[in-house]
Amino acid sequence: MTSLLAISDLHIGYQENRRIVEELRPVSASDWLLVAGDVSEKVSDVEWALGLLAERFEKVVWAPGNHELWTHPSDPVQLRGEERYRHLVELCRNLGVTTPEDPYLTWTGPEGPVTVAPLFVLYDYTFRMPGVATKEEALAIAYDKGVVCTDEMLLHPDPYPTRDAWCEARVAETERRLEARTPGVPTVLVNHYPLVRDPTLVLYHPEFAIWCGTERTADWHLRFDVHTMVYGHLHIPRTTWYDGVRFEEVSLGYPREWRPRSTPPGRLRHILPSPQPVA
């Protein structure tokens, strides 16, 4: 049976993760794969991994993570911000991989039709700890605790003045496109970050939540007729439900995280057809 599958946070800079990606295969020749960001920090790695997957799956859909947007000193491609993102979009198009800048696809397999929409909306420091009123206060607490996302050093928002300004622009453009989608058709939204704050409440370091999304998307799972919301970034793979809508965190994560788990690493998550509930 044809399936819509998903994974994220491949982090193929780790050789163990690269070997896992080398072994990823569709179940059926007509399977689609959703990749919800953080393939690698290096453009050449992103090209290798998405190219390999595009050869194996009928369709690959990519949404960028924060790691692809880093301008890492070890990457020969030193583009920054919007220019780097657009470079990755063109790379994906050359591979036949669908991006947030392309027309949304329609899944016509089991439980279809469904609009498959990859998103790029970033974060704006609004997932703050209780009682914290401003971005500046939230950042000060994170720095004081030593819990600081590497984005602060390597994810440049050029030409926007800040990452939250870039997020505001991305949210506005994404809302416009989602509102213009084919009406009456459910959606599968694919974003690196969760659209609601709730999944971040289990983080071991709650200060890190400010780099995990934006309150601006808090009602999107209701506004845009979402069947399933696919995300990564947290490295806590699980299924949760908010307002009756299924959220799937689909990350592989770092070897130190997946090694202790009882489940084999790199298992693709089934989005459609919907998994049968465990009795």
N, C-alpha and C positions, 0 to 999 in steps of 0.2 A: 504494500500500500504506500502511496506517495505521502511523504511527511514534510512538515515545516519544522525544521530543527534549529537549535540556537546554541551559541557558546560565546564567551567573551573572556577578556583578560588572559590572553594566550601567553603574553610576556616571553616571547621566544628568544630573548637574550639569554635566557637560561637554557642550557643544552638539553636538560631533561624535558622541558616544555617543548622545545623544537622537535624532539623525537616523538612526543605525543601528537603534535600537529602532523608530522609525517605519516602517522598511522590513522588519521581521521578519514573515515570513508562514509559515503551515504549508504543507507539501507537499500534504497531503490534508486535507479538511474534518474528518476524524475524528482528527487528530493531537493528542497531549497534549504539554504543555510543562512541564518542571521548571525552576524558577527558584531557584537555590541561593544566594540572598542578595546583599546589597549593591546593591540597586536604586538607592537614594539616601539621603541624610541627612535629607531633608525628607519629611514625611508626605504632602504634596500631590503630590510627585513620585512617590512609591511608588503612590499611588492612581491617578495618571494612567497610569503605565506598566503596572501590573498590570491596570487596567481595559481599556486598549487591547488587551493580549494576551488577556485573557479573552473579548473580543469576537471574536477571530480563531481561537483554538484551542478544541477541544472541551472540554478541561479544562486548567487551569493549577494547578500545585502549587508552593507557596512555602515555603521555609525561610528564616528571618531571618539576615542577616549582621550583623556588628558595626556597619556604618554606619547601618542602619535604627534601631539601638538607641541611637545617639548622641543626646544632647540638645544640638543645635547652636545656638549663639546666633542664627543666621539663620533658624531654623525657628519659625514662630508657635506650633507645638505644643511646649510646653515640658515635657511629661510625661517622667518619669524611670523607668528600670529596668523592673520587672515591670509597672507601670501603662502604660508606653509600649508594651511588648510586647503586652499585652492589647488596647490600643487598635488596634494594627496587625492583630491577629487579627480583631477585629470589622470593621475596614475591609475585610479580605480576604473575610470571609464575606459581606458586603454585595455584593461584586463577583462572588461565586460561585467564589472562589479557595480551594483547600484549604490548610490550615495544619497545623502540628504538633499543634494542639489538636483536630483533627477526626478522625473515624474514618478509618483507613487505606483507601485505594482498592485495587481489584483491577483490574489491567490484563489484559484478555482478548484483546488483539491478538496479533501474532506473538510466539511463544515464551511466551505466557501459559498459564495464569494466573500472575501475579506480583503480590505485595503491594507497593504503592508507599507508602513511609513517609517523609514529611518529618520531620526531626529538628531540635531546638534544644537543644544540650548545652553550648555555650560552650567555655571553656578554663580551665585552672587552673594555668598556669605550670610544668607538669611536663615539657614538651618542652625540657629544659635542655641546655646544652652539656656535653660530657664533663667529669666531675670537679666539676661544680657541684651541690651537695647541697640547696640550699634556694631557695625563691622569692625571698627577700630578696637572696641572693647573685646570683641570675640577674638580678634587676632592677638591682642596683648595676652589674653589668657592662654591661648594655644602656644605662643612663644614661651611664656613663663613655664608651662608644663613640658616644654620640649617636644610638642606634638605639632610639627609643621610640615605641611605638604610640600614636596619638592617643586610643585607648580610655582611657588613663590619665587623660586630662583630661575626656572627654566621655561615656564609657559608664558610667553610674551603676548600681550593683546594687540599689538600693532595692527592697524593704525588707531585703535581705540585707546583711550587714556588708561583704562583699567580693565581687568577681567570682568568685573561686574557690569561695566558699560557694554562690553562685547556681548555678555549674556543678555542684557536688555534688548539689544538689537536682534540677536538670534531668536529670542522669545517672540518678539513682534513679527518677524518674518515667518516663523514656524506657525504661529497662530493663524496668520493670513492664509497660508497654504492648507492647513488642516480645515479651516472654515470653508475653503473652496473645493474640498474633496467631493467625490460622488456621494450625494446624500443617500441615507437609508442603508448604507453598507457598513458593517462593523469594521473596526480597525484592529490591527496589531501594531502597537507603537514600539519602536526599537530605539533606545537611548542609552548612553553609557551610564547615566545617573538615574536613580529612581525619580519618578515624577512627584512623589509625596515624601514627606519627611519620615514617616513611621518606620521604614526599614532601617534607618540609621540609629534608632533608639537602642539597638543591641550592640552597638560598637563598643569595643573594649576601652577606646579612648573617645569619649563623646565630643571632645573638642574638635575632632577631625570632621565632624558633620558639616562644618561650614564650607568644605570643599566637595560636597556631595550632592548639590542640587540647588533648586530655587523654589521659594514659596509661590512664585508666579505660575507654576504648573500644577498647583495643588488640586485643582478641579478638572484637569484635562481628561482623566480617566472616565469622568462622568460626561463632560461636554462633548467629547469626540467619539462616543459610542464604542469604547474600548472593549474588545473581547479579551485580550491579554496584553499586559505591559511587560516588555522584555528589557532587562537592564543588567549591569554588572557593577564594576568599580569597588564594591564593598568586600569582595572576596568571601562572601558568605552565601554560597549557593543554597537556595531554598524556594519554596512556594508559599506565598502569603496572599491574603485576600483583603481588599479595602473597598467598602461600599459594594460588596458583591462582585468586584472585579479582580481577576487573577493577575498577580504580579509574579514574574519569574526572574530570580537572580541566577544568572547562568555562567558565572565566572569559573575558570580553571584556577587562576591565582598562582602564587609563588610555590615552588617545591616545598618549602618549609611549612606551608599551610596545608597542601593536599596530601603530603606523605602520611600524617597521622590518621587520615580518614579511612573508614572501612570500605568505602566505595572506590572503585578504580578511577583514577584521574582521567579527565578528558572525555567523559561520557557526554554525548550531545543530548541536550534537553529537548523533549518533544513538546512543541507548542500546539501544532495541529496535526492530526486529530487530537483533541484534548485527552490527556491521560485519564485512564479509568481510576476512580477513587479507590483507595485501599479499604477493603472491608474491615 
